């Protein structure tokens, strides 16, 4: 019986490669090259080495390596990695060499890790082979010894983004300003260069915006074009969302296969459906942003116009699959993140394994020219924080996975981890000023996005608070001083029977008279309103005008 080789390919150091630069164009280019390396270039290398004696799904009539004596069969690409079957180790090594050379030439700086299995017989063991390979891949990543590049000889200029030897200047690639760039940055800038047909932008339009009425709006390349209002708001939001338990989900679904061919079918189908779920959810977000830009929603919103061009206040950077990152106007970050999670959940009926689809999101809202790399690191840490909250709640309540959201609004610089920042800035004598992270939605817990969003909306629109910025600031300072000071403040102002805006899932009147309540999670007091006051400027209800039928993000699906 024939024996086969399974190969798994996975880039390493993806986040530094994409987000190591503080320039949005370079982040976009890095993301595009990572996607090419694990998808199109994998398919290219297979065709380059084996011609027609290979099967690549969705590109040709179906063939099977065990039936048609193929040199290779692509199992799937998705989630940033690729799984391939080869008829022997020699074919696997030849392919790896071809792909590696392609990446070295066209995506300098990007590193990949490759793991080959031991020869195995066809039957019902492929899922175990792949499971062992994934563990081997993780081991190789931990042991990876990064190369030390030669930083130049004689008199050389350094790239402003990577610190490596500069080989060109940025203005040759349709960048408005000129600065020295290394080979890595040159290749990233080529992908967004209008003279090179901007392949990264073409892919984005085809994947996310095709079929949407983008009109004459341009998807921005620069954070300055994300929709700032001069004199009022100069913040951007970096949103990072990641599906819950996807690795275990694929493993569990594959382990139920009845044969190696059934395993391949399951993995292809699940990978494609999860990839499409992320794209569909992001398309819904893009459509809502277009509605906002065109003035079809209730909230007026300033759109950047420069040199006669109008820019959409939204730019996806990483998309496809359950791992998504986008950047937008700071005022839209919270609402768009919640909308993405809601729409991602709604895709569960299209997923092969029948399980709920959930994700967590982290939103870093920072000054527009704050270092982009640091901002992304914060959004990633916030997403991890939301995932930890989800796991802790699952263990405490015995519940299943759920979507959660966490954010941080930085009016100035950032010092320390998110845990250190919250301990330093939100811990007071009374207890904890912040109630983040939040459930996206909950039938039982008042600390969920939909209730929170309504409270922020009430602060922005209720006659007791709307237009009274000094009163709101005074409330924030009294909340810092604890329950008694807050009660006295509300009594002095005689606000709506001395009550604060209500959460629909909380019936404790004492809470609405002092703003503080007990937190069963941490056995301490927690403030329910400090976060809402901070978020007032960064909450845009995505609700259509009365004659329309678009749902608000506050509407529980």
HELIX and SHEET records of a PDB file:
HELIX    1   1 UNK A   14  UNK A   19  1                                   6    
HELIX    2   2 UNK A   24  UNK A   37  1                                  14    
HELIX    3   3 UNK A   40  UNK A   50  1                                  11    
HELIX    4   4 UNK A   65  UNK A   68  1                                   4    
HELIX    5   5 UNK A   89  UNK A  106  1                                  18    
HELIX    6   6 UNK A  126  UNK A  143  1                                  18    
HELIX    7   7 UNK A  170  UNK A  173  5                                   4    
HELIX    8   8 UNK A  183  UNK A  190  1                                   8    
HELIX    9   9 UNK A  194  UNK A  196  5                                   3    
HELIX   10  10 UNK A  199  UNK A  204  1                                   6    
HELIX   11  11 UNK A  205  UNK A  209  3                                   5    
HELIX   12  12 UNK A  223  UNK A  225  5                                   3    
HELIX   13  13 UNK A  246  UNK A  255  1                                  10    
HELIX   14  14 UNK A  260  UNK A  293  1                                  34    
HELIX   15  15 UNK A  330  UNK A  332  5                                   3    
HELIX   16  16 UNK A  333  UNK A  346  1                                  14    
HELIX   17  17 UNK A  347  UNK A  350  5                                   4    
HELIX   18  18 UNK A  372  UNK A  397  1                                  26    
HELIX   19  19 UNK A  418  UNK A  426  1                                   9    
HELIX   20  20 UNK A  449  UNK A  461  1                                  13    
HELIX   21  21 UNK A  469  UNK A  481  1                                  13    
HELIX   22  22 UNK A  483  UNK A  493  1                                  11    
HELIX   23  23 UNK A  496  UNK A  498  5                                   3    
HELIX   24  24 UNK A  509  UNK A  514  1                                   6    
HELIX   25  25 UNK A  530  UNK A  534  1                                   5    
HELIX   26  26 UNK A  536  UNK A  538  5                                   3    
SHEET    1   A 5 UNK A  54  UNK A  55  0                                        
SHEET    2   A 5 UNK A  72  UNK A  78  1                                        
SHEET    3   A 5 UNK A  81  UNK A  86 -1                                        
SHEET    4   A 5 UNK A   3  UNK A  12 -1                                        
SHEET    5   A 5 UNK A 111  UNK A 116 -1                                        
SHEET    1   B 5 UNK A  54  UNK A  55  0                                        
SHEET    2   B 5 UNK A  72  UNK A  78  1                                        
SHEET    3   B 5 UNK A  81  UNK A  86 -1                                        
SHEET    4   B 5 UNK A   3  UNK A  12 -1                                        
SHEET    5   B 5 UNK A 120  UNK A 121 -1                                        
SHEET    1   C 2 UNK A 168  UNK A 169  0                                        
SHEET    2   C 2 UNK A 180  UNK A 181 -1                                        
SHEET    1   D 3 UNK A 217  UNK A 219  0                                        
SHEET    2   D 3 UNK A 309  UNK A 312  1                                        
SHEET    3   D 3 UNK A 305  UNK A 306 -1                                        
SHEET    1   E 6 UNK A 314  UNK A 318  0                                        
SHEET    2   E 6 UNK A 323  UNK A 329 -1                                        
SHEET    3   E 6 UNK A 235  UNK A 243 -1                                        
SHEET    4   E 6 UNK A 359  UNK A 367 -1                                        
SHEET    5   E 6 UNK A 404  UNK A 409  1                                        
SHEET    6   E 6 UNK A 438  UNK A 439 -1                                        
SHEET    1   F 2 UNK A 516  UNK A 519  0                                        
SHEET    2   F 2 UNK A 524  UNK A 527 -1                                        
END                                                                             
